Amino acid sequence: MPNYIDIFQSFFLPFIRVAALLMVLPIVSTQLVPQNIRMILAISITYAMLPSIPEFIKPEPLTLEWVFIAIKELLIGIILGY
């Protein structure tokens, strides 16, 4: 039986970065591209790049350390989008 917490963490932290990048990317963040299309694109890109992401030490979900890592991923995505 797969460990769903590990799968969630392996997907969600990169997803935060990709979604933040797509939400502020000038071409994709316009009103011409609906928000649900941007989210589907973020999920697709994250799923496609999952095999290339190296394993990392994952903190327990929803702890203070995990929240800080999620905020870091969000800020990196926003900076990459500009």
N, C-alpha and C positions, 0 to 999 in steps of 0.2 A: 504494500500500500504506500503510495507516495506521501511524502511529508509536505502538506499543503502550505505550511508556514514558510518553509524554505523556497518553494516555488513562488509564493507571493512576494517574498523579499527579493528573489532573483529577478522578478519581473518589475516590481513596483518602483524600486529605486531608480533603475534606468528610465522607466516610463516617466517619472517626474521630470527628469532632465530633458527628455525628448519633447514632452508636452509643453514644458515651459519655453523651450526653443521655438516650437511651432506657434505658440500663442503670441510671441513678440516678433517673429520673423516678418520683415516688412511685406513681402509678397503674399504670404499665407495669412497674415493677421488682418487683412482688409475685410470689409463687410461683404465682399464678393464671394468669399469662401465661408460657408456656414460653419458654425462651431462644431456641430456633430461630425462634419467631414474632417475637420482638423483633429478631432479626438480619434476617429477611425484611422486616420493617417498616422497619428502618434502611436496607437496600439500596433499597427502593422509594422512600422519602422522598428519599434522596440522588439517585437516578436522576431523580426528578421535578423536583428543584430544580437540576440541572446546567445547563440552559439559562439560568437566571437568575444564575449565578455568573460574575462578570467574570473575564477572563483575568488572570493574575498571573504574575510571573516565577517560574518553577519551578526550584528547585535540582536538581542531579543526585540521583537516588534513592539512598538508603542512604548518604548522606554525613552528616557531623556536623551540617551546617546543616539537612538534611532531617529528621534525627532530632529536632532542637530544634523545628522547625516542627510536627512530628507530636505532640510532647509538649505544645506550646502548644495545638494543636487539641483534644487530649484534655482538658486542664485547662479550656478554655473550655466544652467540652461538659458536663463534670462540674459546673461552676459554674452553667451554665444549667439543669441538671436539678434543682438544689436549690431 
